[in-house]
C-alpha cells in the first residue's frame, strides 16, 4: 500500500490559485485578456453572456484587489478599461492549459 503525504506548502500553492480561479466566472472573464491588452466592462459583459452586472463588477473588483487586473480611468470619458498586471499575465499559461484540457475532454 502506497501512502501519499502532502504538506501544507503543497496545498497552500494550490489554494492560492483556486482562491483566484476557483469560481464559475473568473476563468471565463480572464480569457478575454489572452487576446486583448485592455478590455472594457461592457465588452466583458457582452462576451461572457449571462453574467449579472453586479456579479461582473464584484468579480472584477476581486481581481483588482488580488492584483490580477488594474482598472484604468485614462480613457478620457466615464468609461474605464481593465488590463492585466504582471501577476495576471503569469496566470495565462494556466488558462491555456485549462483550455487545452477542455478541448481534449469535452
N, C-alpha and C positions, 0 to 999 in steps of 0.2 A: 504494500500500500504506500503510495507516494503522497506526502503531505506538502502542500504549498503554503509557505509562510509569506504574508505580506506585511510590510512595515507601514507605519503611519506616513512616512515620507512618500511611499509609492501611492498610497491612497490620496494623500494631500495633492499630489500632482494631477491626478485625475479630477479631484474635487474642484480645483481651480478652473479647469477647462469646462467642467459641467456647470459650474456656477454662472458661466457666461453663455455657454451654448446649450444648456440643458432644458430650455423651454421650447414650446412649439414654434414661436415666431422668430426668435433671434437668428438662427441659421438662415432662414429664408430672407430676412432683412439684410444680413451681411453679404449674401451672394450678389446683391446688386453692386456692391463695391468692387467686385472682382474685375468688372469691365469699365466701370465709371470711377473717375477720380473724385467727383463731387456729385451728390445726389440730393435733391430737394424732397421735402416731406411729401408733397403731392405726388411726385414721381414714385416714391416708395409705395404709397397707399394705392396708386393705380396698378402698379406692377404686382404687388402681393395679392391684392383682391381678397375681400372677406375679412379684413382686419378692421376692427373698430378704431376710429381715430384716437380715442383715449388710450387704448392698448398700444397703438403705434407710438404715441407720444411717451407713454411710460417706458416702453422698451428702448426707445432712442435715448431717453434721459438716463436709464440704467446703463446703457453702453457708454454714454458720455461720462457718467460717474466712475465707471470702471476703467476709463482711459482708453477705450477701444475706438471711439469716434470723437470728433471735435465738431462743434457747431460754429458755423461762420456766418456772421451777420453782414459781411462786407459786400453784399450783392447790390447795395445802393437803394434797396427798397425794403419793404417789411418782410420779404421772404428770406429765409436762411437756407444755407446748404450744409450738408454734413459730409465729412471726409474721414478717412481712416487715419489713425495715428500710427506710429511705428509699431506699437503693440498690436493694433488692429491688423496691420499688414502681415504681421507674423502669424495671424490666425488663418490666412488664406490657404496655406498648404493643408490645413486640417479640413477646410471646406472643400477643397479639391478632392481630398481623399474620401470625404463623405459622398461627394457627387459620383466619384468612380464606383464606390461600393453600391450606391443606389442604382446606378445604371446597370451594373452587373447582376444585381439580385432582385430588381423589381420587374 
